[in-house]
Amino acid sequence: MDERPVAEGGGGWDARPMLAAERGGFIDRHGLWSNEQYAAAGQIRRVIDELGLELIRFSFADQHGILHGKTLTRAAVPGALRDGLTAPSSLLLKDSSGRSVLPVFTADAEPGFAGAGDVVLVPDPATFRVLPWAEKTGWVLCDLRFPTGEPVPYCTRTMLKEQIKQLTQFGYDMTVGVELEFHVYTDKSRTGGQLLLEEGLDDYDDIVQLLQRGLRSLDLPLRSIELEFGADQLEITLQAGSATESADHVTLLRSAIRQMCRRRGYHATFMSRPAGAKTASTGWHLHQSLRERATGRAAFEPSADETLMSSTAKHWLGGLLRHAPAAAAFTTPTVNGYKRYLPYSLAPDRVLWGADNKGAMVRAVSGRLENRSGEPAANPYLYIASQVVSGLDGLAKALDPGPPTENPYTTEAVLLPQSLGEAITALEADPVFAAALGQKTIDWYARIKREEFARYLAHVSDWEQREYFDLF
């Protein structure tokens, strides 16, 4: 509880722990925080004082799921908690190289983005963390608004929250579980190739201990750290949580792992198939289930007269399959990720589901569905949002997923897109995504990703040089 007098914003059931002098700012004026967020902002001030924090990082996830933002001194934090802070809107118009691919300084620039004008980073105090690896430093995630107070349409965290609102109107809450694979490279030669080999994991104990301490200190719900097939290949699993919370956790986790490893002389990458990877590519397996808001009942659990899964789960699954080609633009948003879709590789290559079958795109098990098509570099907010868009259409239309497969690499079925270009074409052709996210958002995302794919196609690769330079 805030101990300040009511006149200064303390006390009472509707307490907003905010001094009178802090009222009337951008956040208060536009009603952007809940009472819980105001309380969390008060807690941030206390933690800063008690721990003597000197720097706070205010960050937002861009279209690629990469964090951008500013680091403020402790003296500037109260102002940011009152009014937010600004950043160039052009950050939302860039491809993965950092090049703006939509117009900024010409007459056809989109309103709100012309001239690289500012957007406002609105901190979410509930996401505040103290960084265990950076001295006297805190960290908070932000949503994006225009200076008018209107939402920025290309804020991916906001996109996910909007889709979750649609889900609640159907009467459901979503639970998400995360299995995230990645590589950590060191100057030490590692052995690998045997899944879950205990002695192999012990060889990585310095990295395991580093990650365990750091991620626990960030209050991330770490469940396990496992050794995958390849040398330098690890997997982290997180305890299941709500959709937005899980997306926040993955966003923070990836950046934290990379920063902690870099400070110790290691290189962590969430690229799906780095050059030289000799075994399975890394993936991001997304577990999902629904719970009825009115009763709390697990909506995917089968009733007495159903087998394997409920009708709700089947229809949700039907949506995931129907829209898988379009959703691939979000689940696998890089050129490299499509080099993971290989037969007999524990990664899917076609749109199928199976009962506890790890070769299928969607694995049905224990009252939940596991989408195995995603890559670890995916923007967490867009990945999860794509599942909600697809699943809701399945519920609305009672889509039938068909029978499960027992032969996921030979059963005749629609293939997953073979390239980022194919996935973007599928997304542009899917009216359900346009209706859910808005045609303008689809056009924005497709333009950015097509530019990325075009740069890839224009690049002369090592393979081409080896294949043709001497032959012709």
Stockholm file with secondary structure:
# STOCKHOLM 1.0

chainA/1-472         MDERPVAEGGGGWDARPMLAAERGGFIDRHGLWSNEQYAAAGQIRRVIDELGLELIRFSFADQHGILHGKTLTRAAVPGALRDGLTAPSSLLLKDSSGRSVLPVFTADAEPGFAGAGDVVLVPDPATFRVLPWAEKTGWVLCDLRFPTGEPVPYCTRTMLKEQIKQLTQFGYDMTVGVELEFHVYTDKSRTGGQLLLEEGLDDYDDIVQLLQRGLRSLDLPLRSIELEFGADQLEITLQAGSATESADHVTLLRSAIRQMCRRRGYHATFMSRPAGAKTASTGWHLHQSLRERATGRAAFEPSADETLMSSTAKHWLGGLLRHAPAAAAFTTPTVNGYKRYLPYSLAPDRVLWGADNKGAMVRAVSGRLENRSGEPAANPYLYIASQVVSGLDGLAKALDPGPPTENPYTTEAVLLPQSLGEAITALEADPVFAAALGQKTIDWYARIKREEFARYLAHVSDWEQREYFDLF
#=GR chainA/1-472 SS CCCSCGGGTCSSTTCCCCCGGGTTSHHHHTTCCCHHHHHHHHHHHHHHHHHTCCEEEEEEECTTSCEEEEEEEGGGHHHHHHHCEEEEGGGGGBCTTSCBCSCSSSTTCCTTTGGGCEEEEEECGGGCEECSSSTTEEEEEEEEECTTSCBCTTCHHHHHHHHHHHHHHTTEEEEEEEEEEEEEECSSCCCCCSTTCHHHHHTTHHHHHHHHHHHHHTTCCEEEEEECSSTTEEEEEEEEEEHHHHHHHHHHHHHHHHHHHHHTTCEEECCSSCTTCCSCCCCEEEEEEEEETTTCCBTTSCCTTCSSSCHHHHHHHHHHHHTHHHHHHHHSCSTGGGGGCCTTTTSCCBSCEEESCTTSSEEEETTEEEEEEECTTSCHHHHHHHHHHHHHHHHHHTCCCCSCCSCTTTSCCCBCCSSHHHHHHHHHTCHHHHHHHCHHHHHHHHHHHHHHHHHHHHSCCHHHHHHHTTTC
#=GC SS_cons         CCCSCGGGTCSSTTCCCCCGGGTTSHHHHTTCCCHHHHHHHHHHHHHHHHHTCCEEEEEEECTTSCEEEEEEEGGGHHHHHHHCEEEEGGGGGBCTTSCBCSCSSSTTCCTTTGGGCEEEEEECGGGCEECSSSTTEEEEEEEEECTTSCBCTTCHHHHHHHHHHHHHHTTEEEEEEEEEEEEEECSSCCCCCSTTCHHHHHTTHHHHHHHHHHHHHTTCCEEEEEECSSTTEEEEEEEEEEHHHHHHHHHHHHHHHHHHHHHTTCEEECCSSCTTCCSCCCCEEEEEEEEETTTCCBTTSCCTTCSSSCHHHHHHHHHHHHTHHHHHHHHSCSTGGGGGCCTTTTSCCBSCEEESCTTSSEEEETTEEEEEEECTTSCHHHHHHHHHHHHHHHHHHTCCCCSCCSCTTTSCCCBCCSSHHHHHHHHHTCHHHHHHHCHHHHHHHHHHHHHHHHHHHHSCCHHHHHHHTTTC
//
